[in-house]
Amino acid sequence: MGRFFVKHLLFLLLTLFVVSFLVFTLNEFSPGAVARKVLGAYATQEQVDLLTKQMGLDRPVLVRYVDYMRALAAGDLGYSARFKLPVRDVIFKHLANTALLAAIAFACIVPLSTVLGVAAGMREASRLDRVILMFSTVIASIPEFALGVFLASVFVVWLGWLPGTATLLAGGGWSVAAQLVLPVTVIVLFDSGYVVSMIRASVVEVMQRPYIRTAVLKGLPFRAVILRHALRNAMLTPVTVIMLQINYLIAGVVVVETVFAYPGFGRMILEAALFKDIALIEAGALVAVFLAVVTNILGDFAYMLLDPRIRA
């Protein structure tokens, strides 16, 4: 067990180092100058050159990268040119907002997808299976922005039941809870479609195994067959998919956050990229990669808990 975590920790550190260097270097080839973004389109070239020198951006990229890594090792993430705040404060604020959205969505996605996927897989080719499969396929095939616009058209424009934005500021007669309804609904519907399909396919495969037929022929109640024999083995494949949803819910919901003006992590990264806020882009990329690697490690660990053969 200790060897498992040490190996994955070293892989995590190596991945973070490679990503930090690539992101820092690729920013040099992106169009636009940081000083021009800060000063605006009407600043003179002399003003842009002066600010570039003051910010130290006229130095070679490798020199600036070494300085950045030294500051990072000391716990200094830099200063955000877009938000005019320390990067640490900006990251934590937007990450906390997205964590709230992700926690609510994840708490809905996992039980909903598990129940629908197991129910469909237990009764393959039945009417219930066809309805659930059609529902999950249709929902998963609709882009997030289209689903968001459709729900907003119905519940905001037509019925007037919900607010069209989720700024997390209690105002205009709408509570924060009401603002979260549409973003959470879009994420849950879009993400559940894929997860339901994966769980259903895994349950269908397990239900065809010889040991399931043996348990049924021995006279075990069908519920006991599902809970004791089928469910645990059927979750081996979907557990990785479910764990990867954590990374998606944190760093991949930029479309939903943009549609509903939600001040989250993904929208922050988009604004930083458009503004060429190098310090914020770098920190955001490291956080996103850290979450991606950690969720993979947790998925592997869950595999070990579910399958004793992997543990051995």
C-alpha positions as CSV (number, residue, x, y, z in Angstrom):
1,M,0.0,0.0,0.0
2,G,2.8,2.4,0.9
3,R,4.6,1.6,-2.4
4,F,1.4,2.4,-4.3
5,F,1.1,5.9,-2.8
6,V,4.8,6.7,-3.1
7,K,4.9,5.7,-6.8
8,H,1.8,7.8,-7.5
9,L,3.1,10.8,-5.5
10,L,6.3,10.8,-7.6
11,F,4.2,10.6,-10.8
12,L,2.1,13.5,-9.5
13,L,5.1,15.7,-8.8
14,L,6.7,14.9,-12.2
15,T,3.4,15.7,-14.0
16,L,3.0,19.0,-12.2
17,F,6.6,20.0,-13.1
18,V,6.2,19.2,-16.8
19,V,2.8,20.9,-17.1
20,S,4.1,24.0,-15.3
21,F,7.0,24.3,-17.8
22,L,4.8,23.7,-20.8
23,V,2.1,26.2,-19.8
24,F,4.7,28.9,-18.9
25,T,6.5,28.4,-22.2
26,L,3.4,28.2,-24.4
27,N,2.2,31.6,-23.1
28,E,5.2,33.1,-24.9
29,F,3.7,32.1,-28.2
30,S,0.2,33.2,-27.6
31,P,-0.8,36.4,-29.3
32,G,-0.9,39.7,-27.4
33,A,1.3,41.3,-24.8
34,V,0.5,41.3,-21.1
35,A,1.4,45.0,-20.8
36,R,-0.9,45.9,-23.7
37,K,-3.8,43.9,-22.0
38,V,-3.2,45.8,-18.8
39,L,-2.9,49.3,-20.3
40,G,-5.5,49.0,-23.0
41,A,-5.7,49.5,-26.7
42,Y,-5.0,53.2,-26.6
43,A,-1.7,53.1,-24.7
44,T,1.4,54.1,-26.6
45,Q,4.2,51.6,-27.5
46,E,6.5,53.5,-25.2
47,Q,4.2,52.9,-22.3
48,V,3.8,49.3,-23.2
49,D,7.6,48.8,-23.3
50,L,8.0,50.5,-20.0
51,L,5.4,48.4,-18.2
52,T,6.9,45.3,-19.8
53,K,10.3,46.1,-18.4
54,Q,8.8,47.0,-15.0
55,M,7.0,43.6,-14.9
56,G,10.2,41.8,-15.8
57,L,8.7,40.3,-19.0
58,D,11.6,41.4,-21.2
59,R,13.8,38.8,-19.6
60,P,14.4,35.3,-21.2
61,V,11.6,32.8,-20.5
62,L,13.8,30.3,-18.8
63,V,15.1,33.0,-16.3
64,R,11.5,34.0,-15.5
65,Y,10.5,30.3,-15.2
66,V,13.3,29.7,-12.6
67,D,12.2,32.7,-10.7
68,Y,8.6,31.6,-10.8
69,M,9.5,28.1,-9.5
70,R,11.5,29.7,-6.6
71,A,8.5,31.9,-5.7
72,L,6.2,28.9,-6.0
73,A,8.4,26.9,-3.7
74,A,8.1,29.7,-1.1
75,G,4.3,29.7,-1.4
76,D,4.0,32.8,-3.6
77,L,1.7,32.2,-6.6
78,G,2.1,35.7,-8.0
79,Y,-0.2,38.6,-8.7
80,S,-3.2,38.5,-11.0
81,A,-3.1,41.2,-13.7
82,R,-6.8,40.5,-14.5
83,F,-8.3,40.6,-11.0
84,K,-5.7,43.0,-9.4
85,L,-5.4,40.6,-6.5
86,P,-2.9,38.0,-5.3
87,V,-3.4,34.8,-7.3
88,R,-3.8,32.8,-4.1
89,D,-6.9,34.8,-3.1
90,V,-8.4,34.6,-6.6
91,I,-7.8,30.8,-6.9
92,F,-9.3,30.0,-3.5
93,K,-12.4,32.2,-4.0
94,H,-13.3,30.8,-7.4
95,L,-12.3,27.3,-6.5
96,A,-14.6,27.5,-3.4
97,N,-17.5,28.6,-5.6
98,T,-17.0,25.8,-8.1
99,A,-16.5,23.3,-5.2
100,L,-20.0,24.3,-4.0
101,L,-21.5,23.7,-7.4
102,A,-19.6,20.5,-7.9
103,A,-20.5,19.0,-4.5
104,I,-24.2,19.5,-5.1
105,A,-24.0,18.1,-8.6
106,F,-21.9,15.1,-7.6
107,A,-24.3,14.3,-4.7
108,C,-27.1,14.1,-7.3
109,I,-25.2,12.5,-10.2
110,V,-23.8,9.4,-8.3
111,P,-27.1,8.1,-6.7
112,L,-29.2,9.0,-9.7
113,S,-26.9,7.4,-12.3
114,T,-26.3,4.3,-10.1
115,V,-30.0,3.7,-9.6
116,L,-30.9,4.2,-13.2
117,G,-27.9,2.2,-14.5
118,V,-28.5,-0.8,-12.3
119,A,-32.2,-0.8,-12.9
120,A,-31.6,-0.8,-16.7
121,G,-28.9,-3.4,-16.5
122,M,-30.9,-5.8,-14.4
123,R,-33.7,-5.9,-16.9
124,E,-31.8,-5.8,-20.2
125,A,-34.0,-5.3,-23.3
126,S,-37.1,-4.6,-21.2
127,R,-39.3,-1.5,-21.6
128,L,-37.6,0.1,-18.6
129,D,-34.2,-0.6,-20.0
130,R,-35.1,1.0,-23.4
131,V,-36.6,4.1,-21.7
132,I,-33.6,4.7,-19.5
133,L,-31.1,4.0,-22.4
134,M,-32.9,6.4,-24.7
135,F,-33.1,9.1,-22.0
136,S,-29.4,8.8,-21.1
137,T,-28.4,8.8,-24.8
138,V,-30.4,11.9,-25.7
139,I,-29.3,13.8,-22.6
140,A,-25.6,13.0,-23.1
141,S,-25.8,14.1,-26.8
142,I,-27.1,17.6,-26.1
143,P,-24.3,20.2,-25.6
144,E,-24.2,21.9,-22.3
145,F,-24.8,25.4,-23.7
146,A,-27.8,24.2,-25.7
147,L,-29.3,22.5,-22.6
148,G,-28.6,25.6,-20.5
149,V,-30.2,27.9,-23.1
150,F,-33.2,25.6,-23.4
151,L,-33.8,25.3,-19.7
152,A,-33.3,29.1,-19.2
153,S,-35.8,29.8,-22.0
154,V,-38.4,27.6,-20.3
155,F,-37.9,28.4,-16.6
156,V,-36.6,32.0,-16.8
157,V,-38.1,33.6,-19.9
158,W,-41.4,31.7,-20.2
159,L,-42.4,30.6,-16.7
160,G,-40.3,33.1,-14.7
161,W,-39.7,30.6,-11.9
162,L,-35.9,30.9,-11.7
163,P,-33.2,33.6,-12.3
164,G,-31.2,33.5,-15.5
165,T,-27.8,34.1,-13.8
166,A,-26.0,32.6,-10.8
167,T,-23.7,35.4,-9.5
168,L,-24.0,34.1,-5.9
169,L,-25.2,37.6,-4.8
170,A,-28.5,37.6,-3.1
171,G,-30.3,40.3,-5.0
172,G,-33.2,41.0,-7.4
173,G,-35.5,38.9,-5.2
174,W,-33.6,35.6,-5.9
175,S,-31.8,33.7,-3.2
176,V,-28.4,31.9,-3.8
177,A,-30.2,28.6,-3.6
178,A,-32.5,29.6,-6.4
179,Q,-29.6,30.8,-8.5
180,L,-27.9,27.3,-8.2
181,V,-30.9,25.4,-9.5
182,L,-30.3,25.8,-13.3
183,P,-26.5,25.3,-13.3
184,V,-26.8,22.2,-11.1
185,T,-29.6,20.8,-13.3
186,V,-27.7,21.3,-16.5
187,I,-24.6,19.6,-15.1
188,V,-26.6,16.7,-13.6
189,L,-28.5,16.0,-16.7
190,F,-25.5,16.2,-19.1
191,D,-23.2,14.2,-16.9
192,S,-25.7,11.6,-15.8
193,G,-26.4,10.5,-19.3
194,Y,-22.8,9.2,-19.8
195,V,-22.5,7.7,-16.3
196,V,-25.8,5.9,-16.6
197,S,-24.7,4.3,-19.9
198,M,-21.4,3.1,-18.4
199,I,-23.1,1.6,-15.3
200,R,-25.8,-0.1,-17.4
201,A,-23.2,-1.7,-19.7
202,S,-21.2,-3.0,-16.8
203,V,-24.3,-4.4,-15.1
204,V,-25.4,-6.1,-18.3
205,E,-22.0,-7.7,-18.7
206,V,-21.9,-8.9,-15.1
207,M,-25.5,-10.3,-15.2
208,Q,-24.4,-12.7,-17.9
209,R,-21.5,-14.2,-15.9
210,P,-21.8,-17.9,-14.9
211,Y,-21.6,-17.2,-11.1
212,I,-24.8,-15.0,-11.4
213,R,-26.7,-17.8,-13.1
214,T,-25.4,-20.2,-10.4
215,A,-26.6,-17.9,-7.6
216,V,-30.0,-17.7,-9.2
217,L,-30.3,-21.4,-9.8
218,K,-29.3,-22.0,-6.1
219,G,-32.5,-20.2,-5.2
220,L,-31.0,-17.0,-3.8
221,P,-33.5,-14.1,-3.8
222,F,-32.9,-11.8,-6.8
223,R,-32.2,-8.8,-4.5
224,A,-29.5,-10.8,-2.7
225,V,-28.0,-11.8,-6.1
226,I,-27.8,-8.1,-7.1
227,L,-26.5,-6.7,-3.8
228,R,-24.1,-9.5,-2.8
229,H,-22.7,-10.7,-6.2
230,A,-23.5,-8.4,-9.1
231,L,-23.3,-4.8,-7.8
232,R,-19.8,-4.9,-6.4
233,N,-18.3,-6.5,-9.6
234,A,-20.4,-4.3,-11.8
235,M,-19.0,-1.1,-10.2
236,L,-15.3,-2.0,-11.1
237,T,-15.4,-0.2,-14.5
238,P,-17.8,2.7,-13.6
239,V,-15.9,3.6,-10.5
240,T,-13.1,5.2,-12.7
241,V,-15.7,7.0,-14.7
242,I,-17.4,8.3,-11.5
243,M,-14.1,9.4,-10.0
244,L,-13.2,11.3,-13.2
245,Q,-16.4,13.3,-12.9
246,I,-14.7,15.1,-9.9
247,N,-12.1,16.6,-12.3
248,Y,-14.8,17.5,-14.8
249,L,-17.0,19.2,-12.2
250,I,-14.1,21.4,-11.0
251,A,-12.3,22.3,-14.2
252,G,-14.6,21.3,-17.0
253,V,-17.8,23.2,-16.4
254,V,-16.6,26.4,-17.9
255,V,-19.5,26.4,-20.4
256,V,-22.1,26.2,-17.7
257,E,-20.4,28.8,-15.6
258,T,-20.2,31.1,-18.6
259,V,-23.8,30.6,-19.7
260,F,-25.1,31.4,-16.2
261,A,-22.4,34.0,-15.3
262,Y,-21.3,31.8,-12.4
263,P,-18.0,33.0,-10.7
264,G,-16.3,29.7,-10.8
265,F,-12.9,28.2,-11.5
266,G,-13.5,27.3,-15.2
267,R,-14.7,30.8,-16.0
268,M,-11.8,32.3,-14.1
269,I,-9.3,30.3,-16.3
270,L,-11.1,31.5,-19.4
271,E,-10.9,35.1,-18.4
272,A,-7.3,34.7,-17.4
273,A,-6.5,33.2,-20.8
274,L,-8.3,36.0,-22.7
275,F,-6.4,38.6,-20.6
276,K,-3.2,36.6,-20.8
277,D,-2.8,36.6,-17.1
278,I,0.2,34.3,-17.0
279,A,0.4,33.9,-13.2
280,L,-3.3,33.0,-12.9
281,I,-3.2,30.7,-15.9
282,E,-0.1,28.8,-14.5
283,A,-1.7,28.4,-11.1
284,G,-5.0,27.3,-12.5
285,A,-3.4,24.8,-14.8
286,L,-1.5,23.3,-11.9
287,V,-4.7,23.0,-9.8
288,A,-6.6,21.4,-12.7
289,V,-3.8,18.8,-13.3
290,F,-3.4,18.1,-9.6
291,L,-7.1,17.3,-9.4
292,A,-6.9,15.1,-12.6
293,V,-4.0,13.1,-11.2
294,V,-5.5,12.8,-7.7
295,T,-8.8,11.5,-9.1
296,N,-7.0,8.9,-11.1
297,I,-5.1,7.8,-8.0
298,L,-8.4,7.6,-6.0
299,G,-9.9,5.6,-8.9
300,D,-7.0,3.1,-8.8
301,F,-7.3,2.9,-5.0
302,A,-11.0,2.2,-5.3
303,Y,-10.2,-0.6,-7.8
304,M,-7.9,-2.1,-5.1
305,L,-10.7,-2.0,-2.6
306,L,-13.3,-3.5,-4.9
307,D,-11.1,-6.2,-6.5
308,P,-8.8,-8.3,-4.1
309,R,-6.9,-9.6,-7.2
310,I,-5.5,-6.1,-7.8
311,R,-4.6,-5.8,-4.2
312,A,-2.6,-9.0,-4.3
